[in-house]
């Protein structure tokens, strides 16, 4: 299994929207699991009365995926900056 560096992870989480492929990378999970995560978040958004962009590839807000996975965006940012300084 391939692990992402903090810099690679940071580049992904800086995007406002994330697809299944991005979820797979940050959660290190199968496509099916990533689809389930996306669908769960999508249902939460729709149940709250909001809409999502209607496009061929489904996207959800990255911030909600980070919350769902209990990932600390601030910590990832700090570690990415330290990693960048070491290069």
N, C-alpha and C positions, 0 to 999 in steps of 0.2 A: 504494500500500500504506500502511495506517495504522500508525504507530508508537505504542507505548504509552509514557506517561511513566513515570518510576521509581515514582511514587506508585501509578499504575494497576497496574503490574507487581507492586509490593509487596503490594497488596490481594489479588491472585490467589495469590501464593505463600504468603501467610499461612494460607490454607485447608489443612487436613490432607489432603484428598482432592481430586483434580482429574479432570475429564472431558475428553473430546475437544475440546470448545469451548475450555476453558481451555488445553489443550496448544496448540491452534491459535494462540491469542493470544500466548502467551509464546514459541513457536517461530517464529511468523510463517510458517506452512506451510499446505498444503492439508489438507482433511479426511482424505483418504486417507493422507497422511503422518502426521498426528496419530493416526489409527487404528493404523497400523503401529507407532508409538512406544508407544502404550498396550498393544497386543498383545505387544510385545517385553517390556515391563516385567511384564505380567501372567504371561507364561510363566516369567520369572525367579522370580517370587514362588511360583508353583505348583510349579516344579521344586525350590525350596528346601524344600518340604513345608508351606508355609503356605497359607492360604485367603484369598480376597477376599470382601467383602460380596456377597451375591447379590441384585441389584436390577435393575430395568429399564434404568437408565442405568448403564453400567460406569464405575467410578472406580478410580484407582490412587493410591498415596501421592504427594503433591506432591514430597516430598523425593527420591524415586527419579527423578522426571521431571527435577528440577533436576540431579541427578547425571548422568543420561543426556545431558542437553544441555550439561553442563559449565558451568552457571551458578553464580556465587558468590552465595549468599544473603546473606552478610554485606555484600558490596559493594552489592548492590541495596538493602539496608536503609539503609546509610549515605547513598547517593545520594538515596533517597526522603526521608530526614530533611532533607537539605540543600535539596532541592526544596521541601519544605513550609515551611522557614524563609524562602525567597525569595518565597513567596506573600503 
